[in-house]
Amino acid sequence: MSDETNTGTGAPAGPQPEPLRFFGTTWVEHDGGYAGRRAAVAVGSLAAAVAACFVLRFAYQGLAIADVGKPVTFLVVLMFAVCSALAFRHTWDAFGKRPDPGRQASLRGLLAVGFIGSLLACFFRSLTEAPGERLHREEYETAREQYARRTKRRTGNPSRKRGRRA
């Protein structure tokens, strides 16, 4: 058994990469169909955003048919636009740092209304990397460096080094 594995488990020693949704751990080495998965995430999130826009268009037409008036229609459109912009920004920021769970819970309704913004953020991020890959890579590299520092083997006998100081 080599030093690279934990005793008895066969798993590599040290920290393990955290899997990403739709990618698993293929983001570490960009293997196992990573490029295809990234393309699928980009196409899927864009298609879902377009489908959601059609659904919102039907809702807008429903408001027009119901003749609720221009102010109500304007407020509904404004609400979806603002919520989508806020959801885009929140989702984009979440790809770079872990969001606060308390804030995430308080924004749940806003993020649900602005789901188109979240889908678009996912689309744009997947054009360059797997959504969340940079954050996970930084955390994984930091954990690996800390593990390497902790497990670094000493050379020589420390008691002999103290005797040579004269």
N, C-alpha and C positions, 0 to 999 in steps of 0.2 A: 504494500500500500504506500503511495507516495505522500509527500508533505502537502500536496495540493488538495487532498480530500479530508473531510472530517472522518473521524474514526467510526467505522461501522455503517455510515449512511451512504457513502459513495458520492455525496454532493460536494462540490468545490468548497474549500475552506474560505472563510471571510464573508463579507456582505454579498447578498444576492440582489440582482436588479429587481425593481418593482415593476410588475407588468402594467402596460398601458391598455386601455380599452381598444379593442380591434387589432392590437399589435402584439400583445403578449410581451415577451422579452426580445422580439426581433429587432427592436430599436437599438439594442446595445451594439450589435455588429452589422446592422442593416442587412440581415440575411433572412432566409425563410419566407420569401415573398414580400419583403418590406416595401419595395417600390410599388408593387401591385396593390398592396393594402392601402398605401398612402393615396394612390390614384383613386381607389374605390371610396375611401373616406371623403376625398375632395368632391368626387362626382355625386356621392350619396348626400353629402351635406348641402351641396348646391341644388340638387334635385328636390330635396326636402324643403329648402328655403323657397324655391319657385312654387312648389305645390302649396306651401303655406300662404304665399302671396295670392294665389288664386282663391284660396279659402277666404282670405281677408277681403278680396274683391267681391266675392259673393255676399259677404256680410255687409259691405258698403252698399251693394245694390239692394240688399234687403232693407237697409235704412232709407234708401231713396224711395223704394216702393212704399214703405210705411209712412213716408212723408213726415218724418219727425222734425224736420226743419234744419236749416243750415247750421245754426249754432251747435246742435247736438252732433250732427255729422262731422263738423269741424273738430269738436272736442274728442270724438272717437278716433279720428284719423291722427290728431295730435298725440293722443294717449299712446297709440301703437307706435308712432314714430319715436317719441321720447323713450318709451320703454325699450324699444329695439336698440336705440343708440346706447342706452345705459347697460343693457344686457350684453351688447357687443363689447363695450369697454370692460365690463366686469369679467367676461369670459376671456378676453384677450389678456388681461392682467393676471388671471388665474393660471395661464400657461407659463408665467414667469415666476410666480411665487405662490405659496400655499395660501388659500383664502382663509380668513378667520371664520371658524364655524358659527359663531354667534351672528356675525354680519351676514353670512351665507343664509342662515335661517330667516333673518329679517328681510332679506331680499328675495325670498322664494317666490312670492306673488309677482313681483316686478319682473323677475327672470322668466316666469311662466308666460306673462303677457308679451314680453319682448323676445320670445323664442326665436324669431327670425334673426335678430341680432346675434344670438348665440350660434345659430347655424352658420351664419356668414363668417363669424370669427373662426369657427372650426374650419370652414372652407379655405379662408385665406392663410391660416396657419399651416394647413396640410399641403399648401403649395411649396413650402420650404422645408418642413419637417413634420414628424408625427405630432399632433397636438399634445403638448405637455412634455415633449421629449427633452427639451433644453433643461427644464427644471429637474426632471428625473435624472438626467445625465450628470448635472452638477452635484446633486445629492449622492448619486452612486459613486462618482469619482472622489468626493470628499470622504465618504465612508470607506472606500478602498485605501485611500491614503492614510487615514487614521488607523485602519487595521494593519497596514504595512508597518507603520511606526510602532504600534503596540507589539507586534510579533517579531520585530527586528531582533536578530540574535546578537548577543554580545560576543566579542572575541577576546580570548585570554582570561586570565584570572584577575578579578578586580583587586584582590588583596596584594598581589605582586606589584601592581601599578602604584599603590600607596607607598610602598617601600622605596621607590626610585626617586622620590621627590627631593632628595638631598642635594 
